[in-house]
Amino acid sequence: MIKHIALFKFDNFETDEEKENYYNRIKDVFEGLDKRVPAIKFLQIGFDELGAESSYDFVVNVVLENLDSLPDYMNHPEHVKAAKVVRERMVDKKAIDYSF
């Protein structure tokens, strides 16, 4: 099994409402993604609650069958659509893919 974890930092929001609306768009586009992308065995997303300077704003935690499944996940049209929403405000990204 492969664990793919991606952390995203977003640019600053003008208002709490703007942040909430954007986060809701992310939730909506990721909702059920594990049902629409066959390569995904497990999907979890989350938003930072601490707000520390070192914190990232959003995380995607995905489990795939094997490393060969990673391109199937990354290039799937539903994932591409979700990634497009995340990239709208992304200023930094970190990722790791490891076997477990």
Residue, then its C-alpha position, 0 to 999 in steps of 0.5 A: m500500500i502507498k500513502h500519499i499525503a499532500l499539504f497545502k498553504f494558501d494565500n491570506f483571505e480578506t475575510d472569514e467568509e471568503k475563507e469559509n466559502y473557499y474551504n466549502r468549495i474544497k470540501d464539495v469537490f473532494e466529497g465522494l472522490d474516493k467513490r469516483v476514482p477507483a485507485i483511491k482505497f482511502l481518502q481523508i481531508g482536513f483543514d488546520e485548526l491551530g493557525a501556527e506560523s509553521s502550519y499548513d492550511f489543508v491536507v489530503n491523505v490518500v491510500l493507494e494499492n501500490l506505486d503504480s496506482l499513483p499516476d491513475y489517481m493523479n491523472h484521473p479527471e476527478h482528481v484533476k478537477a479537485a486539484k484545480v480548486v486547491r491550486e487557485r489559492m495555493v502558495d506552497k505544497k509539500a508531499i510525501d508518498y511512502s509504502f506501509 
